[in-house]
Amino acid sequence: MHLVSTGGARRTEILDTAAAVFASRGLQTSLKEIADACGILPGSLYHHFESKEALVVELVERYQADLDTLADEAVAALHEGDEPIDERIVTLGIAIAACAVRHRAALLLTLYEPPSAAGNHLVRAVQRSPLAIEKAMLDTFVVGQERGSLRSGMDLETMADRLCQVLLHVSLGVFKDVSGADEVPALRCRALLDGIAVDPPSNAALDRSAAFDAASRTIESWANVDDEEDERLPMLRSVARAEFGRRGYEATTVRDIASASGLSTGTVYRLVGSKDELLASIMRSFTVIARSGWSAVMQSDATVVEKLDALMWVNINAVDRFRDEYNIQLAWIRESPPNTTNLGSSFNARLRDLRALLALGVRSGELDVRGPSADIRAWSLFEMLWMPENIVRKLGPRGALVLARETTLRGAAVRV
């Protein structure tokens, strides 16, 4: 695919406008909507881009080029000056998040599989991993460990992957426009480096806590979750979960689900009513499960740190056991697509739980949590209590928990 070359300034203006429209309306945005936002006729866009796909490719490649440049600059400056390594990590983290904010639309476009009719150029662009920036963060960690600033024995490669993911996702969260949200990148870096527990217990002690026992018993009960309806519904939900998880809710149509399930579009509508109702039915059991896990932990007779640890165990196992539902929940948090009561109320309830738990931990002296407001402190740490799906697959649930304890609770930096 070749882009039609024209004046650079006008082209950049169109790209910037298209990015804003894509960020608010998703990949289904039409060229007419982009043209309207630019104040030009749709046909005029073809003087600059030969298709919507060409425009999307350039948006994604522009974002990736900025990330690569940021990575090159970070590596080049790594051995210059005498800035403490933890400050370098925070500075790099802030820059990564700022890049993601500038290119929010392009980042969203890389989170899901491209449409089935997408050309090879688009497929290659959206599936390219941000390896250069992860390598820059890893190199910074390695230097930090060599200088004695980071603890030995840490899985630096996985830690770099995790930190880059939570930084890139800063631009996608529901608090992206809230006062103080600009401090979230630094807060997440500091949480990983310093940990939030003032005096973190050993792994053995955490494993014996009442909160961890409550979490483990709840996780065991998930094996009994089952559907008791029309025999076609479990199959249909399974297909829809996979489609929503890999394409994103907005980009998935009922026709896509019908095609993947082998049913007619009319049959799918008769069984589920609408796409919104199908999503709600898929997420119903997941939200009940998530609530039950959090409720069991919150009601246990345990310290704040023990409860936070047990919540991480619940979350990690939810990612492992319900990967598609977890990805759909992430999509809601990232994009706030359909106004589904189950998703919204469940997320907000857990955020309230975390906000209250953090406040209690600070008052009791168990936690050292920074942030300009209770909402920002909770949002900064909410994603730090989860573990990305690729890391759970790589390390397994127990290995992922160990990583979470060594970072979120204890901190990767050497304590002085």
N, C-alpha and C positions, 0 to 999 in steps of 0.2 A: 504494500500500500504506500502511495506517495502523496505527500501533502502538497496542496497548491500553494506556491510561494507568492506572497504579496507584501505590502508595507508592514514593517515590524510593529510599529506603535498601535495601529488599528487591530492587528492580529492579537497582540497582548491584551488589549482592551476587551476583545471578544472572549478570549480565554478566561480572563478574570471574571467577566459577567457570567459566562457559562459555569464556571466553578461555583459561584454563589447560587445559581439556580439549581445545579446538580446537588449541592450540599443541602438545600432545603426541600427539594422535591424528589431526589433519587434518580436512578439510571433511566427510569421510564420517561424522563423529561424529553419533550420533542424538540426538534430543530425550530419549529415555529415559536415555542415558548422562549427559547434562547434568543431568537431573532427579535421577538417582541420586547424582551428585557434589554436588548441592545439598541432598540429603537430603529431597526432596519427591517426590510422585507426578507422573508425566508430565502428567496432566491439569491440575495446578496451575500448570504453566508457562504455560498458555493464559490464565491470569488476568493475565499480565504481557506476553506476546508472542503474537501470533496465529499464528506459524509459526516454524520454524527459520530461514527466510530473513529474517524480520523481525528476529530476534535477530542474525543475521550482519550485516545492514545497519547496525544500531545500533552494533555493535562497530567496523565499518569507519569509520562516520561519526564516532564518538567519537575514534578515532585521528587521522583527518584534521583534526578540529577542534582537537585538541591541537597538531598540527604547525602549523596556521594561526596559532594563538595565539602559539606560539613564534616564528614568522616575524615577526608584527606587533611583538612585543616587541623582537626583534633590530633591526629597522629603526628603531623609535622611539628606541632607545638608541644608534644608530650615531654620531650627532653629539654625544652627551653624554659628558662626562668626557674624560680624556686617556690611557685605556688603549691601549697599542700595538696596532696593527691585527692583528698576528699573534696576540696574546693573545685578541683578540676573535674571530678565526677559530677558534682552538682551543676557546674557551668555547662558541661556537655549535655547533661540531662535537660536543663532549661532550654538549650538550643534545639535539641531534638523535638521537644514538645512544641516550641515556637514554630518549627518547620511543619509539624503536623497541623497546627492551627492554620497556618497560611495555606496549606494544601488539603484542607479537610475533605473536600469533594473527592479529590484523587485518592486519598487514603480510604474513604468509604468504598470507592470503586475497586480497590484491591482486596477487600475483605471477603468477597464472595467469588464464586466461579463465574466467569463471563457467560453471557447468553449462548445457547447452543449454536446459534447462527453466527457467532463472532468469528472474525477473520484471525489468521495466525498471528498477525502483528499485535492485535489486542490481547489475545490469549497469552502471548509471551510477556507482554507488558504487565498485565495485572497479576500474573503468577510469579513474577520475579520477587524473591525475598530480599529484605533490606540487609543483606549480608555485610556490606561495607560499614554501616553504622554499628552493627553488632560487633564487628571485629574491632572497630575503634574503641568501643566501650570495653571489650575484653582486653585489648592492649593496655588501656588505662588501669584496669583492675590488676593486670599482671605486674605493671610497674609499681602499683600500690603495695602489692604483696611482697615484691622484691625489696621495697624500702621499709617494710615492717609496719605499714599503715593498715593493711588488711590482714585478717587472721589467716594462718596457714590451714590447709585441709579443706578450704572452701571450693565448691564446684564453680569456678569462675566462668566457664563457658555458659553453663545453664543460668547462672546468676545474671550475666550480661544479657542473655536472651530475655529473661523475665523483666529486667528493668527497662529495656528498650520497649517491650510491649506495653507496659503500664504508662510509659511516657508518651508513646505514640497515641495511645487511647485517650490521653487527657483531653484532646480536642473533641472527642465524641460524646463525652458524658453529659448527663442532664444538668450539671452545674456549670457548663462551659461559659454561660453568660452572667453568672452570679458574681457579685462583688467579692473579691478575694480569691477567685478561681485562678488568677495568674500565679498564685503562690503554690498551687498544687504540685507542679513538677519538682520544685525544690523540697517540698514536704515529703514526697514519695522517695526521692533520693536519700534524704536524711533518715527516713524510716528504715530503709534497707541497710544503710551504713551504720546507724547508731542503735537500731532496735528501739522498741517502745517500752519494753519491760525494764524497770529500774533494777530489779534483782531476779533475773529469769531462773526458774527452777531447772533441774536436770531433765533429760528426756524421760528417765525412769520415773521421776516424781510426777511429771505431767501425765504419763501413761496410767498412773495410779489414781488420778484425780477423779472426783465424783462427776465432774463435767465430762471428762473423756469417756467414762463408763456410760453416762447417759447418751452421749453421741454414738458410741459403738453399738449400744442396744437399739437405738433408732435406725442406724444404718442396716443392721441385720434384719429389721422388720421390712425393709424395702423389697426384699426378695418375695414378699407375699402380695405385692402390688399386682393387680390383674384387672382386666376389662371384662365386663359381663353384659355385652350388648350384641346387636346384629353382627354376625360373624365377619362381615365385610368391613366393619368399622375399625377393628384393630389393625387390619392390613392397610386400610386407607390412612389411618393416623400415622402408621409407620412410614409409609411413602411420603406423606406430607411433612413429617418431621425432618426427613432427610432432605427434601426439596427446600423447605424453609431454611434449614441450617446451612446448606451450601450455596443457595442462590440469594438468600435474603427474603424477608416476607414480601416487601413491595414488588420485587422483581418476579416473584412466583405467581403464576396464574392458576385458576382452577383447571384450565385446559392442560397445563403442565402436569398437575397432579393426576388428572384423569388419564393422561397418556402414560405416565410412569406406573400407574396402578392397573392399567389394562381395562379400566371401566370407561363408560361414556361420560361426557361432561354432564349430561342430564342426570345420570345416576348419581354422580358425586353430589350435585346440588340437592337431589332428593334425600340423600343420606345425611348431609351435614348442614344444609340450609344456605350457608355462605362461607366465604373464605375466613371472615372474622370469627364466625361460630366454630369453624374447624380449628382455628388457632386456639380459641378458648378451650375447646375440648381436649386438645393435645396438652395444653399447659396446666389443665386443672389438677391432674394427679401430681405433676411436678411441683406446683406451688404448694399443694397440701403437704407433700413430702418435705419441701424446704422449710415450711413453717413448723412442721413437727420437729425437725431436727433442731432448729434454732430455739423453739420453745422448751424442748427438753433440756438443752444446755443452759438457757437463761434461768430456768427454775431449779437447777441443781445447786447443792450446797458446796460452792466452790469459790475460789478467789477470782478476781477479774482476769488476771493473766491466764489462769486455768480455763476460764470460759472462752477467752479469745482463742486459745490453742484448740479447744474442742470445736469451736465454730469453724476453724480452718480445716479440721478433720472432716466435719460434715460437708463443707464446700468441696473439698478435694474428692470425696467419694461421690458427691452429686455429679461432678464433672466426669468422673470415671464411669458411673452407672447410667447417667442420662445425658450423654454428650450432645445429642441433637437438641434436646430441650434447653440445655445450657447455652448452646449457640444461639437459639431463638431468643432466650432471655437477654443475651448480650446484644443482639440486634435491637431489641426494644430500648435498652439503656443507651445504645449508640445513637439511634435514629428517632426514638419515640414514635414508631409507626402507628399501628392502630391503637385506638384508645380502649384497650381491653382492661376490664376491671381486675381480673385475676393478676395480670402482670403488674399493673401499676400499684395496686394495693399491697401485693406481696413485697415488692421492692421497697416501697415506702415504709412498710412495717419493719423490715429488717434494718433499714437505714436508721429508723427511730431507736431500735434496740441497740444498735452500735453507738449511736450518739449518747444514749443514757449510760451505756457500759463504759465508754471512754471518760465521761464526766465523773463517774464513780471511781474509776481507777486513778484519775488525777487527784481527786480529793483524798483518797486513801494513801497516796504516795506510791502506788504500785506501777503507775505509768508515767512516762515523760512524753507527752504528745503535744506537738506544736500546731499552730494555725490561727488565723484571725477570727474565726468563729466556730461554733459547735458544728454547724453544717459542713463547713469546709474541712474541719478535722475528720469528721465522719466520712465524707466523700473521699478524702485523700487516702484513707486507710481501707475503705470498703473493697476496692479491687486488690489491695495487698493481702486481704484475707482469702482470696481465691487464688487458684493457680492455673495458668494457661493450659489448655487441653494438650498441646504438643508436649509440654513438660510432664504432665501426668502420665501420658503414654510412654515417654522416655524413661522416667524414673520409677513409675508405679506409684500407687497411693502412698505407701509408707515412705518411699524416697522423697516424694513431693512434700510430705509433711516435715521431714527432717530439714529440707531446704527452707521451708517456710519458718520453722523454728529458728534456724541459724541466721536468718535475715530479719524477718519482721519482728520477732521477739528479741533476739540477742544482738542483732546487728553484725554486719560483716567486718566493720572496722575494729581495730584493737582498742579496747577500753583503757583509758588512762585515769 
